[in-house]
Amino acid sequence: MQVAAQAKINLRLRILAREASGYHQVETLLLRLELADDVVVRLTSGDRTLDVSGDDIDAVGPVEKNLAWRAAEAYFDASESRGGFAIELTKRIPIGGGLGGGSADAAAVLRALEMMADAPLGEEKLLDIACRLGADVPFLTTEHAYAFAWGRGDRMLALTPPPARGALLIVPSFSINTADAYNWLDELRASRSSGRGVQSIVLRPDDLSNWDRLARLAENHFQSVVEDRHPEINNYLQALRSLGLLAFMSGSGSTCVGVGDLGDANPSWRRDDRSRIEGGRAIHTRTATRVEPPSRIE
């Protein structure tokens, strides 16, 4: 099976209470992009392999820690399957940028194996595996392009995606470790004398599929603590806003996202404004309104 492992962005990300286990509760709006890694999964008689090519492969890390590999092994364990697998992964999503590239790869592997299985596990068991792999994996395992997720990312409400828009991604030369971002946020909150918590808000369904209304709801609790340590983030966001785009940081960073009409901005950005993203690189894509289904290959 061949699967397009689509990246995601967080249009809204609020970090709530920290559990005794150390995990944080979250609320987030997750939207897929057309930008995707290419994942091919084949069943074998026994060998288990993972081959990675494409962008940033030096940052991929050891095979046994790769989420695509871990997803395949977890699926085989859960299904008590014998035999093996061969995974070919072509990277296009920046690694460690808050776009869910590793999670998308893991989800693509789970979707492919489920479609090839003689006795599929079913959605409930598949999502259980996904939850154990990472907070973004459950959403990316579904067939929904857009969802509101809460808890640890394991509780989801599928939503009608907003109309497709251009998305300009600025990928800095540095990545942000998610655990570090949580620690920075915890330290900031602990230092506040007021003890004020996260404010409540009512989210209306009609607001969540309309870009003008989403612009008023967009926020990321990680953004301020990441900007404190990497001022470049604010520079990139200001550059995106100067193009008339809705601009925000995705996930725990470091990718900055600008969403809007890129018809006029695209050529001028490439020609004249490179100095404004010094230390980063630009990727042009679009927001998605559908999930690309896996396809069978010979």
N, C-alpha and C positions, 0 to 999 in steps of 0.2 A: 504494500500500500504506500502511496505517496500522499503526504499531508503538508499543507501550508500552515506552518506554526506562526500564527499572526501575533504581532506585538500588541501590547495594551498600554493605555494611558489612564491615569487617575484624574478624572475631571474634578473630583472632590475627594479629599482624604482627611479624615478626622481621627485622631488617636485618642481613645477613651481610657477607661480604667485599666490598671495593670493588675493582673491576677496574681495570686499567691505563687503560682507556678513560674511567674516571670513573663508570661505572654501578655500582650496588650489586646484589649478589645478595640476594634476599628469600625468605622463606617466609611464606605467609599463607593463612588460611582466609577465603574470600570467600563471602558469602551475600547474595542479592538481597532487596530489600524490595518491598512492594506499591507504595510511593511511586514515581511514574514521570512522566517528561516524555512528552508526546504528540508523535509524529513522523509526518508525512505526507510521502511521497515520490512524485512524479509524474515520468514521463519526458516530455521535450519534444523538439521538432524541432531545437532548437539553443540556446535561451536557458538560462542557468544562474542560478538565484536561490535566496536563502535569506531567509525571513521569520521573525522571532522575536517572540513575544509571551509574556505571562505574568509570572512573578515575577522580580525582580532583572535585568531586561533591560538596565539601564544598565551592568551589569558583564559583559555578554556579549563586548564587544570587537569588533574589525573582522571582517568576513565572512571574509576570506581566512585568518584565524587560527582560525576556529571549527572545532572537530573534526568536526562534522557535514559541513561544506563540504569539509574536507580528505579525509574518508573517501570522499565521493562522487567527488571528482576522482581520488583514488588508485584507486578501483574502475574508473572509466572508462579510466584509463591502463593498468591491468593487463589489462583486457578488450579494449583497443583499440577501444572503442565510440565511435561518433559520436553526434551529437545532444547533448541536454542534460538538465537535471533542474530540478525545482522542489521545494524542501524547505520545509515549514511546521513550525516548532518551537514548541511551547507549553511553557514552562519551569515546572516545579513543584519540581524538585530544587534546593536551595540551591547557588549557584555558589561554588566554592572552599572547600567544607566537608568534603572527604574522603569524599564519598558517590558519587563517580564520575559526576557528572551529565554532564559533557562527553564522557566515555568512553562512557557509556550511549547518548548521542545518536549518536555515531560508529558504535557497534556496531549500533544500530537502522537506520541508513542502509545499512550493509553488508548486513544481513539482508534488508532490503527490496529492494535492487538485485539481490541474488543470486536472490531469488524471482521477480523480474520479467525476469531475463535470458533471452534465447533460448538462450544457451550458458553456463550457470552455470560459475563458476570452480572450484567444488569447495571442500571444507572446508580442505584444506591451503593453497591459494593465498589463500583468504579470511582464514585466521588469520595468514598471512604479512603481508598488508596491515595487519591489526589490530595486530600486534606493532610495526610501524613507527609507529603512531599513539600508543601509550601502553601502560603496563604493565597497566592494568585493561581495556583494550579487548578483548584475546583472550577473557578469561572472559565478558565481557558480549556477545560475538559468538556464544557457544555457546548451546545450548538447555538448559543445566544451571543450576539454581537455586543450587547449592552446590558448591564445589570447593576442593581444596587446590592452591595454585599455588606454584611456586618458580622459581629462575633469575631472569629478568627479568619473570616473570609469564606467560611463554610456554609453560611446562610445567605441565600440569594433570592432576589426578586427580579425576574427577567422584565426588561423594559423595552419599549419601542425606541430604537436608536434615533438620534437626531439626524437630519439630512447630512449626506456626505459632504465634507468640507476639506479643503487643502490643509495639510499639516506640515509645518516647517519645524524640524527638530534640530536643536543645537546640542551637539554632544561634546562636552568638555574633555580635556585631555586626562582628567582625573575621574575616578569613580567614588561612590560613597558606600561604605560598608553599612548595611542596614542596622546591624546591632549597634554600631557607633551612633547612628542617627537617633535610635531609641534612647540610648544613654544620654545624649546631649539634651534631648527633650525632657527626660526625667530630671536631669540636673537643673534645667531651667525652671521647671514647675516646682521643684523642691525649694528653690531659692526665693520664690514669691512669698511675701509675707501675708498677702491678702487671703491666700488659700482658695482663691476663686477657681472653680473648675471649668470644664468645657460647657459652653452655653447650649441650651436646648434650641431646637429649631423645628418647624413643621415643613416637610417636603411635600409639595403637591405634584401628583403625577404629570400634569400638563406642563409644569415648569421644567421637568427633567428631560423632555424631548424637544425643547425649544432653545436654540443657541443664544438668543438674546436674554432669556431668563436664566439659562445656565451661567452666563457671564457674571451674574450677580451672586451665584451660589458657589462659584469656583473658589476653592481654598485648599491649602495643603499645610497641615500642622508642622510638617518637617521643614518647610521652606525657610522660615526665619532662622532656625538654628544652623541650617546648612549655609545660608548666606553669611552668617556671622563668621564662619570659618573659611568660606570661599566667596569673597565679594564678587568674583566673576559672574556668579549666578545672577545677581541683580543686574549686572551690565547686559547679560544676554537677554534677560526678560525685558529690559527697557528697549533693547534693539528690536525685539519682536513686536512690542507694543507700538513702536514708531512706524511699523508697517501696517498698523490698524488691526492687528491680530489679537485674539484672546490669548494671553500668555500665562503660563504656570509651569511649575516644576512637577515632573511625574514621579510618583512613588517616593522613595527616600533619596532620589536624585541619582545621578547628577544631570540627566537630560532635561533641557528646557524645551517646552512645546509651545508653538504658536499655531492657532487654529483660525481659519478664516478664508477669505478670497485671495488666493495667491496668483491669480491670473496676471496681474501687473507687477506684483512684488517679485515673482520668480526671476525674470531676467535681470532686473535692476539689482536684486540682492546678489546674484552671482557675479555681476560685473563690477559693481561699485562698493559694496558694503562688506567685503571680506575682512577689513580691518576691525570691524565691529564684533567679530567673533574670533578675535585672536586667541589662540589656545584651544579652539574648538573646531568642529567640522559640521557642516550643514547636510541634512538629509531631507529630501522632499518626498512626501507620501500623502495619503489621504486617510480620513477616518472611514471606518467600515460600517456598512449597514447590514452585512450578512457574514456568516462564517463559511469559509470555503470547505466543502465536504471532501473527505478522503477519496482518492481514486485508486482503482486497482491497476497495477502495471504488470507487464509480462516479465 
